[in-house]
Amino acid sequence: MLTAWAIAFAALTGFGLVERAGTAPLLDLSLFGSASFGAVMLVGAVSLFGFTGVAILSVLHYEGVQQLSALDVGWRLPAFFGGYVIVAHGTGRVIRRTGFKLPLTLGFLLGAAAAAGFTTLDPDTPDARVWWMYALFGAATGMVAAPSTAAALVSVSHERAGMASGAVNAFRQVGSVMGTSLLGALLAGRLQSHLPDRLGAHHVPRAAGPPWSTPSPSAPAAERHRRA
């Protein structure tokens, strides 16, 4: 993993040096000197971080915890993705009258409320109590999509509109990848640290758990004693 991060950092550094030295850069790095442009890039990344993060955690929860089939999982997510598509389409028209600040603010507030609701769920929570949270979170993300693009375009000159549009979409993709990888890694880490104790509390033999839940012969004695 460290090698992958080093390669990514080197590639990003190289990209920045090439763009700064070029006479016709693909992305003019001086745009990030504008606070409004930088804020819009952050908004685009954060919105997709949450959207893809919730999507991947939901699939892992339904398949791994509630033991649902892929088809049953699919039936539980239309409210999430449908809310995004419908609201994103509508917001694209509404911002012509309201501007982009109101939908952006409202979208983040609603997204925060839905995320707070997700923290109250447990493994046995029925879908009837969850679907509206998915609809709300999807709608909140859709409320941010079009305004963030509009905000990116108005934060630069007309001749750089295409560059700004491409930049905000690139940051969305970065946020999407980070949401999947970081939240997935966080979930895996918590599972690895808590599952052995949960198995022991329910008198499940260590051998019946996943391989990493059983201490290896080379593990420190203190660690083996803690898990015993």
C-alpha positions as CSV (number, residue, x, y, z in Angstrom):
1,M,0.0,0.0,0.0
2,L,2.8,2.4,0.8
3,T,4.3,1.8,-2.6
4,A,1.0,2.6,-4.3
5,W,0.7,5.9,-2.3
6,A,4.3,6.8,-3.2
7,I,3.6,6.2,-6.9
8,A,0.4,8.3,-6.7
9,F,2.2,11.1,-5.0
10,A,5.0,11.1,-7.5
11,A,2.5,11.0,-10.4
12,L,0.6,14.0,-8.9
13,T,3.8,15.9,-8.4
14,G,4.9,15.2,-11.9
15,F,1.5,16.3,-13.3
16,G,1.7,19.6,-11.3
17,L,5.2,20.3,-12.6
18,V,4.3,19.6,-16.2
19,E,1.1,21.8,-16.0
20,R,3.0,24.6,-14.3
21,A,5.7,24.6,-17.0
22,G,3.4,24.2,-20.0
23,T,2.2,27.1,-22.2
24,A,-1.2,25.6,-22.7
25,P,-1.9,23.6,-19.5
26,L,-4.7,21.1,-19.3
27,L,-5.4,22.5,-15.8
28,D,-4.1,25.9,-14.9
29,L,-2.9,25.5,-11.3
30,S,-3.2,29.3,-10.7
31,L,-7.0,28.7,-10.5
32,F,-6.5,27.2,-7.1
33,G,-5.4,30.6,-5.9
34,S,-9.1,31.5,-5.9
35,A,-10.7,30.6,-2.7
36,S,-14.1,30.1,-4.4
37,F,-12.6,27.7,-7.0
38,G,-10.8,25.7,-4.3
39,A,-14.0,25.5,-2.2
40,V,-16.0,24.2,-5.1
41,M,-13.5,21.5,-5.8
42,L,-13.7,20.5,-2.1
43,V,-17.5,20.4,-2.3
44,G,-17.4,18.2,-5.3
45,A,-15.0,15.7,-3.7
46,V,-16.9,15.6,-0.4
47,S,-20.3,15.0,-2.0
48,L,-19.1,12.0,-3.9
49,F,-17.0,10.8,-1.0
50,G,-20.2,10.5,1.0
51,F,-22.4,9.1,-1.8
52,T,-20.1,6.2,-2.9
53,G,-19.1,5.6,0.8
54,V,-22.7,5.1,1.8
55,A,-23.3,2.9,-1.2
56,I,-20.5,0.5,-0.6
57,L,-21.1,0.3,3.2
58,S,-24.8,-0.4,2.6
59,V,-24.0,-3.3,0.2
60,L,-21.5,-4.7,2.7
61,H,-24.0,-4.3,5.5
62,Y,-26.9,-6.0,3.7
63,E,-24.8,-8.8,2.3
64,G,-22.4,-9.4,5.2
65,V,-24.6,-8.7,8.2
66,Q,-28.2,-9.3,7.1
67,Q,-27.1,-12.1,4.8
68,L,-29.3,-10.8,1.9
69,S,-28.8,-11.9,-1.7
70,A,-27.5,-9.5,-4.4
71,L,-31.1,-9.2,-5.7
72,D,-32.5,-8.3,-2.3
73,V,-29.8,-5.7,-1.8
74,G,-30.7,-4.2,-5.2
75,W,-34.3,-3.8,-4.2
76,R,-33.3,-1.8,-1.1
77,L,-31.3,0.8,-2.9
78,P,-33.6,2.4,-5.6
79,A,-34.6,5.1,-3.1
80,F,-31.0,6.1,-2.7
81,F,-30.1,6.3,-6.4
82,G,-33.5,7.4,-7.5
83,G,-33.5,10.3,-5.0
84,Y,-30.1,11.4,-6.4
85,V,-31.2,11.2,-10.1
86,I,-34.5,12.9,-9.6
87,V,-33.3,15.7,-7.4
88,A,-30.1,16.3,-9.4
89,H,-32.3,16.8,-12.6
90,G,-34.7,19.1,-10.8
91,T,-32.0,21.2,-9.1
92,G,-30.3,21.8,-12.4
93,R,-33.4,23.8,-13.4
94,V,-34.1,25.4,-10.1
95,I,-30.6,27.0,-9.7
96,R,-31.5,29.3,-12.6
97,R,-33.8,31.1,-10.2
98,T,-32.3,30.5,-6.8
99,G,-28.6,30.5,-7.6
100,F,-26.3,27.8,-6.3
101,K,-25.7,28.8,-2.7
102,L,-29.1,27.8,-1.3
103,P,-29.2,24.3,-2.9
104,L,-25.5,23.6,-1.8
105,T,-26.3,24.7,1.8
106,L,-29.5,22.7,2.0
107,G,-28.0,19.7,0.4
108,F,-25.2,19.5,3.0
109,L,-27.6,20.0,5.9
110,L,-29.9,17.3,4.7
111,G,-27.0,15.0,4.0
112,A,-25.7,15.5,7.5
113,A,-29.2,14.7,9.0
114,A,-29.4,11.5,7.0
115,A,-25.8,10.5,8.0
116,A,-26.8,11.1,11.6
117,G,-29.8,8.8,11.1
118,F,-27.6,6.1,9.7
119,T,-25.6,6.0,13.0
120,T,-28.8,4.9,14.9
121,L,-29.2,1.7,12.9
122,D,-28.3,-1.8,14.1
123,P,-28.0,-5.2,12.4
124,D,-31.7,-6.0,12.9
125,T,-33.1,-2.6,11.7
126,P,-35.9,-3.4,9.1
127,D,-35.9,-1.7,5.7
128,A,-39.1,0.2,6.6
129,R,-37.0,2.3,9.0
130,V,-34.2,2.9,6.6
131,W,-35.5,3.6,3.1
132,W,-36.3,7.2,3.8
133,M,-32.8,7.9,5.1
134,Y,-31.4,6.6,1.8
135,A,-33.9,8.7,-0.2
136,L,-32.9,11.8,1.9
137,F,-29.1,11.2,1.5
138,G,-29.5,10.5,-2.2
139,A,-31.6,13.7,-2.7
140,A,-29.1,15.7,-0.6
141,T,-26.2,14.6,-2.9
142,G,-28.3,15.3,-6.0
143,M,-28.9,18.8,-4.6
144,V,-25.2,19.4,-4.6
145,A,-24.3,18.0,-8.0
146,A,-25.6,20.7,-10.4
147,P,-24.9,23.7,-8.2
148,S,-21.2,22.6,-7.7
149,T,-20.7,22.5,-11.5
150,A,-22.4,25.9,-11.8
151,A,-20.3,27.3,-9.0
152,A,-17.1,26.1,-10.7
153,L,-18.1,27.7,-14.0
154,V,-18.9,31.1,-12.5
155,S,-15.7,31.1,-10.5
156,V,-13.5,31.3,-13.6
157,S,-13.4,33.4,-16.8
158,H,-15.5,32.2,-19.8
159,E,-12.5,30.9,-21.8
160,R,-11.7,28.5,-18.9
161,A,-15.2,27.2,-18.3
162,G,-14.3,23.8,-19.9
163,M,-11.2,23.6,-17.7
164,A,-13.3,24.3,-14.6
165,S,-16.0,21.8,-15.5
166,G,-13.4,19.1,-16.1
167,A,-11.6,19.9,-12.8
168,V,-14.8,19.6,-10.7
169,N,-15.6,16.3,-12.3
170,A,-12.1,15.1,-11.6
171,F,-12.4,16.0,-8.0
172,R,-15.7,14.2,-7.8
173,Q,-14.0,11.1,-9.1
174,V,-11.2,11.4,-6.5
175,G,-13.8,11.8,-3.8
176,S,-15.6,8.8,-5.1
177,V,-12.5,6.6,-5.0
178,M,-11.5,7.9,-1.5
179,G,-15.0,7.3,-0.1
180,T,-14.9,3.7,-1.3
181,S,-11.4,2.9,-0.2
182,L,-11.2,4.8,3.1
183,L,-14.6,3.9,4.5
184,G,-14.1,0.3,3.3
185,A,-10.8,0.2,5.1
186,L,-12.3,1.7,8.2
187,L,-15.0,-0.9,8.2
188,A,-12.6,-3.8,7.7
189,G,-10.3,-2.4,10.5
190,R,-13.2,-2.2,12.9
191,L,-14.4,-5.7,11.9
192,Q,-10.9,-7.2,12.5
193,S,-10.6,-5.5,15.9
194,H,-14.1,-6.3,17.3
195,L,-15.2,-9.5,15.7
196,P,-12.9,-11.9,17.8
197,D,-14.3,-10.5,21.0
198,R,-17.9,-10.7,19.7
199,L,-17.4,-14.3,18.7
200,G,-16.1,-15.1,22.1
201,A,-19.1,-13.4,23.8
202,H,-21.4,-15.7,21.8
203,H,-19.3,-18.8,22.6
204,V,-18.4,-19.3,19.0
205,P,-15.1,-21.3,18.6
206,R,-12.2,-19.3,17.3
207,A,-11.7,-21.9,14.6
208,A,-15.2,-21.2,13.2
209,G,-14.3,-17.6,12.6
210,P,-12.3,-16.1,9.7
211,P,-8.6,-17.0,9.6
212,W,-7.5,-13.5,10.8
213,S,-9.6,-13.9,14.0
214,T,-7.4,-16.7,15.3
215,P,-3.9,-15.7,16.6
216,S,-1.1,-17.2,14.7
217,P,1.6,-19.2,16.5
218,S,4.0,-16.3,15.9
219,A,1.7,-13.8,17.6
220,P,2.9,-12.2,20.8
221,A,1.8,-14.1,23.9
222,A,0.0,-11.1,25.3
223,E,-2.1,-10.8,22.2
224,R,-2.9,-14.5,22.2
225,H,-3.9,-14.3,25.9
226,R,-6.2,-11.2,25.2
227,R,-8.0,-13.1,22.4
228,A,-8.3,-16.4,24.4
